[in-house]
């Protein structure tokens, strides 16, 4: 009996020690050490304290606009303050943001696509948070509520902001208070995701390992992605093959291109020699646009098309091509239609940032099809739901995966190879069988149980 008691005490001691170790690990876990999603008001409120202490700039995107316009729907504003309101008895965060200014030469709210209550919104910003050693990058899932007027100090409620319709502000607020206000938008934020290491990106050393022979085509006339018809298509199709399309007169080819960075937010940065638009013949390209492209982004993106080409290594190709077998070019080729976003001077080169056009360029190679040639997938700009650049997204995943595998120690690589070989051997052994023994036994037991039930 004494031995049994000792054994029980020993087991209890082990359990308590294990629990203590787990608690110690939880305590030691550094805040904001990994990606986390916050949706509960109690956890979200401390993350927003920085909005009241400093000016926090935020990028704001209207996902529905990305496939309806090549330049509109993106903006940047300052998050002035926040509060919590109840929506169907559920408290949700509400951000007060200064009216967003358009970026990349476009308009955040063009007159033909006005904001509507309930429209999905994506936010991204960096802010200092208690417990973190550096500013944390957040991405927020949000919805547009309304346009409003904001005054930081409410004369009727000291220390609180005043928000409401502009007309109401003119009537209720003293003139000296009203002039201190500004037009804002109110946004309901359902959740924010913390990314301590910032937005995902792949730097030059990774790109150079798996991608090669990069070159950039500058196409007068805007390229197919800048041309829209009254039916909502960017273009139905271009009958000639891509290589013939790129050989037409006036297309500028930049062969000295260095891929510098790919971002999972849809940006591609590269180094090029010489001015981007020099030598491009088009009646709308003026000398001032060549010298100061950042001041004329909208005009450039509707006048000139940019098409990036490079080749993938075989291991990366195998992951990407399964996703979109009808992509343009040969198996190792990637063609990405781009929109110009920013040009920066650097030593002897220009650092150019582009935005990925949110559709894949594909090719129907059938000679008998009336839809043969180049087109986008899907073709309609008013297609429901926002689209992604599938090739670019899968390419980022493939590059990240292979880089992590290649950076593993040799011992881990050997274990991984042995495991894969073991799995393949097991699959080949069972390939001629319809079921394994366990499944067969379980099926027979069910059949016998059913038979007994019927009897």
C-alpha positions in Angstrom: 0.0 0.0 0.0 2.9 2.3 0.8 4.4 1.7 -2.6 1.1 2.7 -4.3 1.0 5.9 -2.3 4.5 6.8 -3.2 3.8 6.1 -6.9 0.7 8.4 -6.7 2.7 11.1 -5.0 5.4 10.8 -7.6 3.0 11.0 -10.5 1.3 14.1 -8.9 4.7 15.7 -8.6 5.5 15.1 -12.2 2.1 16.6 -13.2 2.7 19.7 -11.1 6.2 20.1 -12.4 4.9 19.9 -16.0 2.2 22.4 -15.3 4.7 24.7 -13.6 7.0 24.5 -16.7 4.1 25.3 -19.0 3.2 28.3 -16.9 6.8 29.5 -16.9 6.9 29.2 -20.7 3.7 31.3 -20.9 5.2 33.9 -18.6 8.4 34.0 -20.5 6.7 34.5 -23.8 7.5 38.0 -25.0 4.5 40.1 -26.1 4.2 40.7 -29.8 6.8 38.0 -30.6 4.6 36.6 -33.4 1.6 37.1 -35.6 -1.6 37.5 -33.5 -5.2 38.4 -34.2 -7.1 40.7 -31.8 -10.9 41.0 -32.0 -12.0 41.4 -28.3 -12.5 45.1 -27.2 -10.6 44.4 -23.9 -7.5 43.3 -25.9 -7.9 45.8 -28.7 -8.2 49.0 -26.6 -4.6 49.1 -25.3 -3.3 48.7 -28.8 -5.0 51.9 -29.9 -3.7 54.2 -27.1 -1.0 55.5 -29.4 -3.6 57.2 -31.6 -4.3 59.8 -28.9 -0.6 60.4 -28.2 0.9 60.8 -31.7 -0.1 61.1 -35.4 -0.4 57.6 -36.8 -0.5 57.4 -40.6 -2.5 54.6 -42.1 -2.8 53.1 -45.6 -6.4 52.4 -46.5 -7.6 50.2 -49.4 -11.1 49.6 -50.9 -10.7 46.0 -52.1 -13.8 46.3 -54.4 -12.0 49.1 -56.3 -8.9 47.1 -57.1 -10.6 45.2 -59.9 -12.7 48.2 -61.1 -9.9 50.7 -61.5 -6.2 50.6 -62.3 -5.4 53.7 -60.2 -8.2 54.5 -57.7 -9.3 53.0 -54.4 -6.1 53.5 -52.4 -5.4 56.2 -49.9 -3.5 57.4 -46.9 -4.8 59.3 -43.8 -4.1 60.0 -40.1 -6.0 58.0 -37.4 -7.1 60.8 -35.1 -8.9 58.9 -32.4 -11.0 55.8 -31.7 -14.0 54.7 -29.6 -16.1 51.7 -29.0 -19.8 51.4 -30.0 -22.4 48.7 -29.9 -23.5 47.0 -33.1 -26.3 44.6 -32.5 -25.3 44.5 -28.8 -21.7 43.7 -29.7 -19.1 46.4 -29.0 -16.8 47.2 -31.9 -13.9 49.6 -32.4 -14.5 52.7 -34.5 -11.6 54.7 -35.9 -11.8 58.4 -36.8 -9.5 58.9 -39.8 -8.7 62.1 -41.6 -10.1 62.1 -45.1 -7.8 59.8 -47.1 -5.7 61.3 -49.9 -5.2 59.2 -53.0 -1.9 57.6 -53.7 -0.1 56.5 -57.0 -1.9 59.3 -58.9 -5.4 58.0 -58.2 -8.4 59.1 -56.2 -9.6 57.3 -53.1 -13.2 58.0 -53.8 -13.8 58.8 -57.5 -17.2 60.4 -58.3 -18.4 57.3 -60.2 -17.6 55.0 -57.2 -18.7 56.7 -54.0 -18.3 55.1 -50.6 -21.3 53.2 -49.3 -22.0 52.2 -45.7 -20.9 48.7 -45.0 -18.2 48.6 -47.8 -15.2 46.5 -46.8 -12.0 48.4 -46.0 -8.5 47.2 -45.3 -6.2 49.3 -43.0 -2.5 49.0 -42.4 -0.4 51.1 -40.0 2.5 51.0 -37.6 2.2 52.3 -34.0 4.1 52.1 -30.7 2.5 49.7 -28.2 3.3 49.2 -24.5 5.4 46.0 -24.0 7.0 46.2 -27.5 10.5 47.2 -28.2 9.7 48.8 -31.6 6.6 50.0 -33.4 4.3 47.1 -34.4 2.8 46.8 -37.9 -1.0 46.1 -37.9 -3.4 45.1 -40.6 -7.1 45.7 -39.8 -10.3 44.2 -41.2 -12.8 47.0 -41.3 -16.0 48.5 -42.8 -16.9 52.0 -43.8 -19.6 53.7 -41.6 -20.0 57.3 -42.7 -18.4 60.6 -43.6 -18.2 62.9 -40.6 -16.7 66.0 -39.1 -14.2 65.8 -36.2 -13.2 68.3 -33.5 -10.5 67.0 -31.1 -11.9 69.0 -28.1 -15.6 69.0 -27.5 -16.6 72.2 -25.6 -19.6 70.4 -24.0 -17.5 67.4 -22.9 -13.9 68.3 -22.0 -11.3 65.7 -23.1 -13.6 64.0 -25.6 -13.8 64.6 -29.3 -16.9 65.8 -31.1 -18.1 63.9 -34.2 -21.1 64.3 -36.4 -22.4 65.6 -39.7 -20.7 68.8 -41.0 -24.0 70.7 -41.2 -24.7 69.8 -37.6 -21.2 70.9 -36.5 -21.8 74.4 -38.1 -25.1 74.8 -36.2 -24.0 73.5 -32.7 -20.3 74.4 -32.4 -18.9 77.9 -31.9 -17.2 79.3 -34.9 -13.7 79.3 -33.3 -14.2 75.6 -32.4 -15.6 74.6 -35.8 -12.6 76.0 -37.7 -10.3 73.7 -35.7 -12.1 70.6 -37.0 -11.7 68.6 -40.2 -13.6 66.2 -42.5 -13.0 62.5 -41.6 -14.4 59.0 -42.2 -15.6 56.7 -39.5 -14.6 53.1 -39.9 -15.7 50.1 -37.9 -12.7 47.8 -37.2 -13.7 44.2 -36.3 -10.1 42.9 -35.9 -6.5 43.8 -36.2 -3.6 41.4 -36.9 -0.1 42.2 -35.4 2.9 41.6 -37.6 6.0 42.4 -35.4 8.4 42.0 -38.4 6.4 44.2 -40.6 4.7 43.3 -43.9 6.0 40.2 -45.5 8.7 40.7 -48.1 11.3 38.8 -50.0 14.7 40.6 -50.4 17.1 40.6 -53.3 19.3 37.7 -52.0 16.3 35.3 -52.1 15.1 36.5 -55.5 18.5 36.2 -57.1 18.7 32.6 -55.9 15.5 31.4 -57.7 14.7 34.0 -60.3 16.8 35.1 -63.3 16.8 37.0 -66.7 14.6 39.8 -65.5 13.6 42.4 -68.1 10.9 45.1 -68.2 8.7 46.0 -71.2 7.4 49.6 -71.5 4.4 49.5 -73.9 3.1 52.8 -75.4 -0.7 53.0 -75.5 -1.0 51.8 -71.9 -0.8 48.0 -72.5 -3.9 45.9 -72.4 -4.5 46.5 -68.6 -5.0 50.3 -69.1 -7.6 50.0 -71.8 -11.2 49.5 -70.8 -14.3 49.1 -73.0 -17.9 50.2 -72.3 -18.7 46.6 -71.4 -16.4 46.6 -68.4 -13.6 44.5 -70.0 -10.0 45.7 -69.9 -9.7 43.9 -73.2 -11.5 40.9 -74.6 -8.3 39.4 -76.0 -5.3 40.0 -78.2 -5.3 37.5 -81.0 -1.5 37.5 -81.6 0.8 35.5 -79.3 2.6 37.4 -76.6 6.0 37.4 -78.3 4.5 39.0 -81.5 2.6 41.5 -79.4 5.8 42.7 -77.7 7.6 43.0 -81.0 5.4 45.8 -82.3 6.9 49.2 -83.0 7.5 51.5 -80.1 7.8 48.9 -77.3 10.8 49.7 -75.1 12.8 46.8 -73.6 14.9 47.4 -70.5 17.2 44.4 -70.1 19.4 45.7 -67.2 16.9 45.0 -64.4 17.7 43.9 -60.9 14.8 42.5 -58.8 15.2 44.2 -55.4 12.1 43.2 -53.4 8.7 41.4 -53.6 6.1 42.4 -51.0 3.0 40.4 -50.1 1.0 43.6 -50.2 1.4 43.5 -54.0 4.5 45.6 -54.6 7.5 44.8 -56.8 10.7 46.9 -56.4 13.5 46.8 -58.9 16.6 48.7 -59.9 16.9 50.0 -63.5 19.5 52.0 -65.4 18.4 55.2 -67.1 15.1 57.0 -67.0 12.1 54.8 -67.2 10.2 56.7 -69.9 13.2 58.0 -71.9 12.9 57.0 -75.6 9.2 56.0 -75.3 7.4 57.5 -78.3 3.8 58.5 -77.6 2.1 61.8 -78.2 0.9 62.1 -74.5 4.4 61.5 -73.1 5.9 64.9 -72.3 9.5 65.8 -71.2 8.3 66.8 -67.7 6.7 63.3 -67.3 10.0 61.7 -68.1 12.0 63.8 -65.6 9.4 63.9 -62.8 7.3 60.7 -63.1 6.1 60.8 -59.5 4.1 64.0 -60.3 2.3 62.4 -63.2 1.6 58.8 -62.1 -2.1 58.8 -63.2 -1.3 60.0 -66.7 1.6 57.6 -67.0 -0.4 54.6 -65.9 -3.2 55.3 -68.4 -0.7 56.0 -71.2 2.0 53.4 -70.7 1.9 49.7 -69.8 4.6 48.0 -67.9 5.2 44.2 -68.2 7.9 42.4 -66.1 9.3 39.1 -67.3 11.7 36.7 -65.5 12.3 33.0 -65.3 11.9 30.6 -62.3 14.1 27.7 -61.3 12.6 24.2 -61.9 11.7 23.6 -58.2 9.8 26.8 -57.9 8.1 26.3 -61.3 6.6 23.0 -60.2 4.7 24.6 -57.4 3.5 27.6 -59.4 2.4 26.1 -62.7 -0.1 23.7 -61.1 -2.1 26.7 -60.0 -2.5 28.4 -63.4 -1.5 26.0 -66.3 -2.8 28.5 -68.9 -0.5 31.3 -67.8 1.4 33.3 -70.5 4.8 32.0 -71.7 6.7 28.8 -71.3 6.7 26.8 -68.1 9.6 28.7 -66.5 8.4 32.1 -67.6 6.5 34.6 -65.5 4.9 37.8 -67.0 3.5 40.3 -64.5 1.5 43.3 -65.6 2.4 46.3 -63.4 1.3 49.8 -62.5 3.9 52.5 -61.6 3.8 53.6 -58.0 7.1 55.5 -57.2 10.5 56.3 -58.7 13.5 57.1 -56.4 17.0 58.1 -57.3 19.8 55.9 -56.2 23.5 55.5 -57.0 23.8 55.3 -60.8 20.4 53.7 -61.0 16.7 54.3 -60.3 14.8 52.3 -57.6 11.4 51.8 -59.1 8.3 50.5 -57.2 5.4 49.0 -59.0 2.0 47.6 -58.0 0.9 44.3 -59.3 -2.2 44.5 -61.5 -4.7 42.3 -59.6 -5.4 39.7 -62.4 -3.4 37.0 -64.1 -2.4 37.4 -67.7 -3.2 34.1 -69.5 -3.2 32.8 -73.0 -5.6 30.6 -74.9 -3.4 28.7 -77.4 -6.2 26.9 -79.3 -6.2 27.7 -83.0 -9.8 26.9 -83.4 -11.1 29.0 -80.5 -12.7 32.4 -81.1 -11.2 33.4 -77.7 -7.6 32.6 -78.6 -4.8 34.9 -77.6 -4.1 37.0 -74.5 -6.7 37.9 -71.9 -7.1 38.4 -68.2 -8.5 35.8 -65.8 -11.3 36.5 -65.0 -11.9 39.0 -67.9 -14.6 41.3 -66.4 -13.6 44.3 -64.3 -17.0 44.1 -62.5 -16.5 40.5 -61.4 -18.0 40.1 -57.9 -15.4 40.1 -55.1 -11.9 41.3 -55.2 -9.4 39.4 -57.2 -5.8 38.3 -56.5 -2.8 37.9 -58.7 -2.6 34.1 -58.3 0.7 33.7 -60.0 2.4 36.3 -57.8 0.8 35.0 -54.6 1.8 31.4 -55.3 5.3 32.5 -56.4 5.8 34.2 -53.0 4.7 31.1 -51.2 7.0 28.9 -53.3 10.0 31.1 -52.9 9.6 31.3 -49.1 9.1 27.6 -48.8 12.2 26.6 -50.8 14.3 29.2 -49.1 13.4 27.8 -45.6 14.1 24.3 -46.8 17.5 25.3 -48.3 18.5 27.1 -45.1 17.9 24.1 -42.9 21.0 22.3 -41.4 22.2 19.3 -43.4 20.9 16.9 -40.6 17.4 18.2 -40.9 17.5 18.0 -44.7 18.6 14.4 -44.5 15.7 13.5 -42.1 13.3 15.3 -44.4 14.5 13.4 -47.4 14.3 10.0 -45.5 10.8 10.8 -44.4 9.7 11.7 -48.0 11.3 8.5 -49.3 9.5 6.5 -46.6 6.1 8.1 -47.5 6.6 7.5 -51.2 7.6 3.8 -50.5 4.4 3.4 -48.4 2.3 4.9 -51.1 3.8 2.7 -53.8 3.2 -0.4 -51.6 -0.5 0.4 -51.2 -1.1 1.7 -54.7 -2.6 -1.6 -55.9 -4.9 -1.9 -52.9 -8.3 -0.2 -52.6 -8.1 0.0 -48.7 -5.6 -0.7 -46.0 -6.3 -3.3 -43.3 -7.6 -0.8 -40.7 -10.2 0.7 -43.1 -11.2 -2.8 -44.3 -11.7 -4.0 -40.8 -13.7 -1.0 -39.8 -15.9 -1.4 -42.8 -16.5 -5.1 -42.1 -17.4 -4.2 -38.5 -20.0 -1.7 -39.6 -21.5 -4.2 -42.1 -21.8 -6.8 -39.4 -23.3 -4.3 -36.9 -25.9 -3.3 -39.6 -26.7 -6.9 -40.3 -27.3 -7.6 -36.6 -29.5 -4.6 -36.3 -31.6 -5.7 -39.2 -32.0 -9.2 -37.8 
